[in-house]
Amino acid sequence: MRQRDAYRVYLILQGAFSLCFATIVTTNLVYQAQTARLNPLQLVLVGTVLEATSFVCQVPTGVLADRYSRRAAVIAGYALTGAGFVLEGAIPRFETILLAQVIWGAGITLTDGAQEAWIAGEVGEERLGHVFLRSTQVAEVAGLAGVAISVALASVRLNLPLVVGGVAIVALAGYLALAMPETGFHPAPRAGRTTWGSLGITFREAARAVRRRPVLLTILVIAAFYGLSSEGFDRLWTPHLLHDITLPALGPLRPVVWFGIISAVSSLLALVSTEVVRRRLDLRHHRAVAWTLCGMTALSVAGMVAFGLAPDLVVALGAYWVYALARGAARPVKSAWLTQQIDPEVRATVLSMSGQVDALGQIAGGPAIGAIGNASLRAAIVVAGLALAPALPLYARAAGQGRDLAPDETAVVDGEAEAVGRSPGP
């Protein structure tokens, strides 16, 4: 019963946040480019401030979650996240948008690692593959609704998706405060959590866990290359379509509708690819997971480079959707793969380390790619794609490291027998 309650709350959390987040981000960059009038470098600097906040906060928030309460970290994190988006939508100025990134960046960093560690503690490590893949599917479906809401609100006024979505995320935090259980986590005794030194002990234990398992170090390096690549691409693909590719008119509808269509198709592709992975990939088998992620990353690189070089809208959309399909399928697999390799007592801290390394990559790569974007958006996107390529040999290296889960580790979730990360039938 405890496991089913936590599983249900986690699905609601992932679905509701995806709905709110899609409402915000579908048109957020259009808002920043057209209402706040940010140039390519400013667009990337907004992301750099966000990632710098994440970099500074990742390990401290992860340690706090491991020492005090993962539930409390998640609730506070979503409350801050919603408040940051409300501020960004309320005042369309560069300086205010930067401040909003600090607020919601600190909030989302509180949830990063803490919610994965929380659900792992509630349902058990062996169930994570199924839980992550199913929650991703719920999130994709909810995200489709968020896309429609975003387009409808943005057609009235471009800032409305941020304000409405932000308020809804704050409401989600209120729901979690009432419904979220925490029975699988035991905080440190009060005497052991009265000083910052005790937090340092948890961090050192997490660092030792990384050193003991070479695959964890390899995964952290891979995360750095993802960060190096993603910041520039995620911030510049929208202005690339607005300025370098002609978006045909859709009758009386505003151009922002195009971004709703693109996001909706991306969500559908991610939903389908995630279901294929859920049915075909056994997350107990480490080498199979590593090589699958290598293939998905290769598709991502090819999609980004082709998107940057695309001569017309048809090629650009095809390339972008290849990238979206690969990225959407890879995300839950990476989460389950990493989480399964970490000792439970330092899980949130190591997951936060991964987020911190990703943030460091984005801080290092974002401004440089943004500066290139001021001269040529096409060149910036191609460089962003190529920056991910070094992850490919690292996945090959990771395939020879790590461990499989025991072959008899199975899960019962919602009354259905499930092998980890695998459907019981076709």
N, C-alpha and C positions, 0 to 999 in steps of 0.2 A: 504493500500500500504506500509506504514512504517513497519507494522508487517511482511508482506510477505518478504520485503527486508532483514530485520534483520534475519528472519527465514532462508532464502536462504544463507546468509553469514555464519550463524552458522552451517548449514549443510556442507557447503564448508570447513569451518574451521575444523570441527570435522573429516571430511573425509580426508582432506589433511594432517592434523597432524597425524592421524592414519596411513596413508600410509607411511609417513616419519618415524614415531616412530617404526612401525613394521619393516621397512627396517633396522633400527638401532638395536633394541633389540632382534630380532630373533637370531642373531649370536653374540651379544655383549658379553655375558658371555663366549662364546667359545673363542672370541678374548682375553678377559681378562685372561682366564685360559691357553690358548695355546700360544698366541703371547707374552703377557705381563708376563705370568707364575706366576700368583698370586695363593697363597695357599688358602684353605677354609677360614681361619681367615682374610686374606687380602681381599678376595672377600666380606666378610661381612663388614669389616671396610670401604671399598669403599662406601657401602650402608649407613653405619653409618654416614660418613661425609656428604653424600647427605641429610640424614634426619636431621642431626644437623643443616645444612644450612637452611633447610625448617623450622625447629623449631624456629630458631632465626628470620627468615624473615616473618613467616606466619602472625602474627597479625599486625606488622607494614605495610606490603604490603596490607593487607585487609583494614586497616584503611585508607591508602592513596587512595585506590580505591573508598572507600565510600565518601571520602572528596573531591577528585580532579577529577578523571576520570577513570572509569572502562575500557573504550576503550584504553586509553593510557597505562594502566597497562598490558592489554593483548598484545598489540603490542610490548612493550618493553620486556615483558616476553618471547615471542617467539623468538625475536632476540637474547637474551642472551642464551636461550636454544640451539638454533642452533649453536652458537659460541662455547659453551661448548663441544658439541659432536664433532665438527671439531677438537678441541684441543685434545680430548681424542684419536681420531683415528689417529692423526698425530704423536704422540709420545707415544709408548707403554711402559711407565715406571710407576711404582706404584705412585711415587710422582706427576707426571703430571696428572695421572688419578684422583688422589685425588683433585688436583686443578680444573680439569674439572668438578668434581661433585659440587664444590662450585659455579662455574659459571652457569652451567645449572640448579642446584638446586635453586639458587636465581631467575633464569628466570622462571622456571615452577611454583615457589611459587607466583610470581607476577600474573600469570594467574589463579591460584587456587582460586576459590571463585569469582574472578572478572568476569570471563566469564559467570558463572552461574548467578551471580547477574545482569550482563549486559543483557543477553537474557531474564531474568525474567522481567526486566524493560521495554524491548522493546515489548514483546508479551503478557505480563500479567501473573500473578501467576497461574490463572486457566488453562492456556495452557501448563504449564511446563511438566506435565506427558507425553503428546503426543510428545512434542518437544524433551525431553530427550530420550525417547524410540526410536523415529525415528532416531535421530542423532546417537544413539548407533548402530543401524542397518547399517546406512551409514558407520560408522567407522569400523564395522566388515568387511563389503565388501571391503572397501579400504585397510584394514589391510591384507586381503588375497593377494592383489596385492603386498603389501609391503613385505610380506613373500617371494614371488617368486623373487622379485628384490633383497632382501637380500641374498638369497641363490646364485643367479647368480653372484652377486658382490663378495661375500665371497669365491666363488669357484675360483675366480681370485686372490684375496688377502683379508685376513680377516679384514683389517682395512677399506676397501672401503665402506662398508655399513654405517659406522659412519661418514665418511667424506662427502659422497654424501647426506646422510640423513640430516646431519647438515646444509649443504649449502641450501638444499631445505626448511628447517624450517625457515632459515633467509629470503628466498624468500617469504615464506608464510607471514611473518611479514610485508614485503613490500606490499603485496596484501591487507592485512588488513588495512594498513595505507591509502590506496586509497578507499576501498570499505565499511569499517565497519561504520555503522551509530551509533549515540548515541543521541537519542531524548527522551528516557524515563528516563534519569538520569539528575538531576540538582545539580551541585556541590555546596558546601557551598559558601556563599558570600565571596569575597576576604578578607574582614575584619575578617571573621570567620575562615580563614585558614592561618593566618600569623604566628602562633606559634605552637609549638609541644603540647602546652596545649590543643588546639582544637582537636588534634588527640586523646589525652587522654580522652576527653569528649566522643568522638565516641566509644572508647573502653569500657568506663564505661557504656554507654548506651547498648552496646552489652552484657556486663556481666549481667546487670539488666534484659535484655530480656531472658537470659538463666535461671536466678533465678526465673523469673515469670512463666516460662513454664517448669515444671519438666521433660517433655519428652525430651527437648533439653539436659539437663544434662545427662539423661540416654543415649542418642545417643552419646554424647561426650565420655562417659565411654566405650561404645561399640567400638568406634573408637580406643581407646587406646589398646584394646585387639586385634583388627585387626592389628594394627601396631606391637604389640608384636609378633604376629605370622608370619606376611607376610615377614618381612625382611629376616629372616633366610631361609624360604622356597624359596622365589624368587631368592635368591643368590646361593642356594646350590642344587636346583633340577638338574641343568645342570651338575655340576661335579658328582652328584650321578649317573646320567645315563652314564657319560663317564667312571667312575671308578668302580662302583659297579654293573652295569648292562651291559651285553655285547650287543653292537649295531652291528647287522649283516651287512656285506658288501652289498652295493647296486651297484654291478658291478664296473664300473670304476669311479662312483661318489664318492665324498669326504664325510666323515662322517657328515659334517655340514648339508648335505641335510636332514638327519634325523630330525634335529631341525626345518627345514622348514616344513616338513610333520607334525610334532607334532603341530607347531603353526597354520598351515592351518586348521587342524582338530579342534583345539581348537576354532578358529574363527568361523568355520561353526557351531559348537555346540552352541557357544554363540549367534550367529545370530538366530538360530532356537529357543533357549530358550527365547530370548528376544521377538521374535514374539509371542510365546505362552503367555508370561506375558502381552504383549501389548493387546492381544485379550481377555484374561480371567480375568486379575486383574484390578479392578476399584480403581485407586489411590486416589479417594475421600474418601475411607473407611479406616480409620486409623488402626483399629484392623486387618483387612484383610491384609494390607500391613505389619504390624509388624509380624504377624504369618507366612506370606510367607517368609519374610527375615529370620525368625528363622529357617524355614525348609531348606532354601538355605544354611544357615550357618552350619547346621548339616551335610548336604551333603559335604560341604567344609572340615569340620573336618574329616569326614570319608575318603574322598579322599586323604587328606594329610597323614594321618596315614597309610592307605593301601599302598600308594606310597612308604613311607619309609620302610615298611616291605616287599615289593614285592620281591618274589624270582626270577622272570624272567621278560623279557621285556613285555610280553603280559599283565601280571597283572599290571606292572608298568604303562603302557600306559593307560589301562582301568581306573586305579585309578586317574591318572593325568587328564584324560579327564572328569571324574566325577567332580573333583575339578574345572576345567576350565569352565564347563557348569554352575555350581552353581555360581561361582564368576562372570562370564560374565553377567548372568541374574540379579544378585543382584545389580550390580554397578549402573545402571540408576535408579532403584527403590529407592535405598538409597539416591541418589542425589535429586530426586524429593520429596521424603518423608521429608528429612531434610529441603530443601529449602522452602517447603510449610508452615513449622512451624515457620519461622523467619519473624520478622517485616521487611518490605522492606528497611527502611532507614539504617539498620545495617546488611543487608543480607551478604555482602561481608566479613564483619568483623567476623560474627559468623561462616560463612563457613571456613574462615581462621583459626578460633579457632579449628574447627574440624580437619583441616589438621595439625595444630600444635600438637594436642593431639595424632593423629596418628603417627606423627614424634617422639614424646616423647616415645611412645610405641616401635617404631623401634629402637630408641637409647638405650632404656633400655634392649630390648630383643636380638638385633642383635649380639653384641659382645659375649654374653654368649652362644648363639646358635652356633656362628662361632667357639668358642673355643671347644665346644662339637664336631663340625664337623671336627676339626683337628684330633680328636681321632676316630670318627665314624660318617660318613655322614648319615647313616641310623638313628642312635639315634638322631642326630640333627633335621632331618626332622620330626620324630615322636614327638619330644618335641615341634617343631613349630606348628604341628597340634593340639596337646593338649592345647597349649597356647590360642587357639581361643575358646575352649569349654566354658569358663565362659561367653561368649557373649550370650549363649542360654537362661539362666534364665533372663538376662537383656532384651532380646527381649520380653519375657513373661511379664516382668514388664512394658515395654514400651507400650504393647498392651492396658493396662488400663489407659494410659495417652494420652495426645495430643488431637487433634480435627479432625473431618471430614470437608471436604469442603462442601459448600452448595450443595444440590442435583440438583439445577438448573444451576450450573456453567458449562457452555459448551464453546467450543472453535470453531472457524472457522479458519482453517489453510490450505493454498493453496486451498481455496474454498470448502473444505470438512467439513461437520459437524462432530465434534469429541467431545464425552464426555471426560473428563480429563483422559488421560492414557488409553483410551479404544476405540477399533475399533467399528464403528457403526454397523458392521455386522460380520458374521462368515468369 
